[in-house]
Amino acid sequence: MHRANAAKLATVDEGADERLRGVNEAIRTVTVRSEQLPRRTFRIFVELEGMYRNMVEQLVLYAVNNNITKFTRLKAEKYREVRSLYPQLPSHYAYTACQDAAERAHSFLRMRKIGRARKAYPEVRSVSIWLDDHLWRAEGLTSVSLATHRGRVNVSIELNKHFLRYVNRGWRLASEAKFKLDRRERRLIFYLAFRKEVSEYKPKAYITVDVNEDAEAVLIDGTVYLLETNLSRVTLGYYYRRKRVQEKYDRAYGLGSRPARRVLRRLGNNERVLKREIRWKLAALIVREAARRQAAIVLERLGKEPAKGMIERIKNSQLRHRVFQAAFKGV
């Protein structure tokens, strides 16, 4: 049995063109940050976010009350009304707010249908402002022009390796984007989408994958490879760190204190990011090998909530926690 570590994503073999069955389009999202903005300029975006948030909140409430999940219907019924709320805003912000609200309402109604919605209506906690090709444009590689209620504003962005990697590999910027505000540093955080045509082939072989807690068994060309993830160590590490934080802050500030919640929230975010990176690298390695061999990937059927069935006979609370946090569906 061979052991291998998860690797980064590789593109489809260029020699596969002559074996094409069709052409699809791949989309990747890259995060870039703006340079620190002057206070007067940043205030413009704070005002813009407030107006956009208000439109989205009203649209989400209307969509949920009327069981609307389609953007086209929500736009047809509410576009003129929300557009009249802020006539100073470029009209396409009302258009993208309808898109944003329809997606939020669709997700909430689906969760409520399966009994997983905790509240009667969704909360619009964080806002990322959606942009279409009328609201933004790239000015070269280092600047972005944004339409606002105070006219167009040019914002310089800080390039990173992730952004340049896609530019140098021939990916093209999509016409849609998003951004949100970083109030601590007076910056904008942009989510830019890159698109590229990728090859689709008819499979000549199969790669089978068996998902486990700490390692994934992959059968490639008749040989079994064990790809170690060590997810149990990550889960237990953060479990004990959260436990120590709770004990420390409960003694100092009392049960459920705000400082404790702040630290626990940061630990939870760090754990999610780390596990997501492990899953993506694992999937990338398997996809790369499948693309090289023109193979299809075969996965087991796990069902909607596989963890519930796995813990039915488990009495150990720590093991139950590990199984729930293993994210078998995510892998």
Secondary structure, 3 states (H helix, E strand, C coil): CEEECCCCCCCCCHHHHHHEEEEEEEEEEEEEEECCCCHHHHHHHHHHHHHHHHHHHHHHHHHHHCCCCCHHHHHHHHHHHHHHHCCCCCCHHHHHHHHHHHHHHHHHHHHHHCCCCCCCCCCCCCCCEEECCCCEEEECCCEEEEEECCEEEEEEEECCHHHHHHHHCCCEEEEEEEEEEECCCCEEEEEEEEEEEEEEECCCEEEEEEECCCEEEEEECCEEEEEECCHHHHHHHHHHHHHHHHHHHHHHHCCCCHHHHHHHHHHHHHHHHHHHHHHHHHHHHHHHHHHHCCEEEEECCCCCCHHHHHCCCCCCHHHHHHHHHCCCCCC
